[in-house]
Amino acid sequence: MPMSYGEERAMQVGRRGLLGSLIAALMGLGGLLLSPPRRAIAGLTLRPPGALPERQFLAACARCFKCGDACPNNCIRFHGLGAGLSQAFTPYIKARERACTLCGECARVCPTGALKPFEVSREGWLEGVNMGTARVNKSMCFSFNGRTCGACYRACPLAGAAMKIGVFETPLVQPENCVGCGLCEQACLHLPQAIRVLPVTEETDG
């Protein structure tokens, strides 16, 4: 009897999970021992929400791909071998292409605690998410040059806390409240973007 779509999907996810576990067993520990930690990945990529500090994250991540399968926004990608053994097959988000909506599904399915679950609310995001911090290039930003925009402010899920606005809707990032979801970066109308989220590094963890 032919398998249903659900059965085929479950089998595919199971196979990916097994592959991830094998990869983690063969390469994860070796990567941590042989490859020095990187301060940032080219292109300013971010870890998914709820990620542990980088060293702990790399040690805990099983490379199982479950976070990517669970993401309804399809924003989670995975590093290949070109990123180095320590980073290989770990999840990342590139905000300009598709930012995080902070739904928390990835953290809920993480089997190892590399991604810690958080409450899906303003309070929960502020307490449990630290992906990075937005930075504005004032020389490029339309609003800082007399052309009102405000796209980044309207995209911010923590508008009023993580970002405030001034004259001509100039974006005023409040670093202590920015969780680094990247929605402002994705929404920026300037090419290249005038606002970017700088990922958390070993120097800024905690």
N, C-alpha and C positions, 0 to 999 in steps of 0.2 A: 504494500500500500504506500503511495507517495506521501512524503512528509508534508505537514502543513508549513506555512510560512513561519509560524512561531517556533516550531520545532527546528527548522533550518536555522533560524536566527540564534536560538539557544545553542545549537551545535557550533555555530561560527564563533560566538562569544566564548564558549568553552574552550575551543581550540586556541583562540587568541590568549586566553588566560593561561593555558598550559605553556604556550610559547613564551609568554612574558615571565612565567616562573622559571623556566629553563634558562632564559637569558639572564635573569637576575642571579641565579645560582652560579652561572658560568662566568659572567662578566661584571656584575654589580660590585662585588667585593674587590675583585681585581682592579676595577676602575678606580675605586676609592683609594686603594693602596698605591697605584701606579701613576695616577693623573692628579696634578695639583688642582685645587679648587679654582674655578674661574670667577672673576669678579662680576662679569656680565656677559651674556651671550649676544653676538652680533645681531643688530636689529631691535634691541631693547625688548626682548621677550620676557614674559612674566610667568611665574608659577601660578597654578590654579588657586582659587581662594581657599583659605584654611591651611595652606602649606606650612609645615614646620620650618624653622630656620634652615638655611641651605644645607649645611653639613648633616644635620639630623634628617632632613628630607631625603637626601641621597642615600643615607644608610637605611631608611625605612621603606622607601619606594620599591615595590615588588616588580615594577615594569609590567604590570598585568593588563594595562590598557582599559581597565574598567571605568576609570573616570571619563575617558573620551567617549566610551559607549553610552554612558549615562547622560552626557551633556546635551540638553535639548537645543541649545544654541549652536552646537557644532563648532565651538570656538577653541576646543582643546586639540592641539597637535602633539606630535611626539618627535623628539630629536632622533636623528639617525647616527650612524657611526662617525660621521664627519664632525660631530660636535665633541668627540672624545669619549673614551670608555666610561668615564664617571657620569657623563650626561646622557649616554646612549639610551634611547627608548624611554626616557623620562618625559613627562608632560610639560607643555608650555602653551602660552597664549600670546599671540601677536596682536596687540590691541588695534592697530590701524586697520588690519584686515577684518577682524571680528573680535570685539571686546567681550568681557564677561558681564553677564546680567545678574550675578550674585544670587543665583537660585539655590545653590548649595547641594545640588544633586551629586556632583562629583565627590564632595567630601562624605556624603552619606554612604556611598558605595565603596569607599576606599577600605580595603581589608586590613591594612597595616597601621593606620593612624598617621601616615605621611601627610594626609589631608585631614584636618580636624573639623568635624561638623560644627556648624554655627547656626544661630537663630536667624531666620530670614526676616529681618526687620532693621530699621535704622540703628537701633541699639545693638542688635546682634552683629551687624556688619562692623560697627565701630569697635566692638570688643573682640571679634574673632577673625577679622580679615586684615591682612597686611601684605598686599601684593607689590606695592610700590608707592611712589608719590608723584603727582603731576607737577610739571614745570612748564611755565609759559615763556616763550620767546617773544618779548614785547616788540622787538623790531619787525617781526613778521605778523603779529596778531592784528587783524583788521580793526578790532575795537580800540586797541592802544594807538592806532593811527587814524582815528577820527571817523572810521566807517563802522557803525554799530553792527554787531553780529549776535553774540550771545548763544551761539549754537552749543558750545561746550557746557555752559551753565544749565541750559535746558535739558541736556542729556545726563547731567550728574544725578545719581540716585540719592546723593546726600547734599543737594543744593541747599544753600543757607548755612550748612555746617562745614562741609569739605570745600565748598566754593561759594564765594560771595561775588557780587558785581558792583562795579563803580560806574562812573560816567561813560556813556556810550557802551554800556554793558561790558566794561573791561573785566575779565576774569581775575578774581583775587583768590588764589588757592590758599587754603588753610591747612598746612602740612600735617598738623597734629590730628586732623580729622579725615584726611584723604586716605582711602583704603586701596587705591591703585587699580580699580576695576578696568580703566582704560576707555570707558564710554565717552569721555570728553575727547580723547585722542581720535577715536573713530568718527566722532561727529564734526570735528574741526573742518571748516570749509576751505581753509588755506592749503595750498599745495606748494611745497611740502607742509605738513601740519605744523602749526605754531604752538601746539601744546603736546607734550609727550609725557608718558609715565615712565619714570626711572625705576627699574626693578630693585627690589631689596637685595643687598649683597651681604657678604660676611661682615663687612664693616658697619652695616646699618641694621642687621638683624637685632631685634630686641630694643 
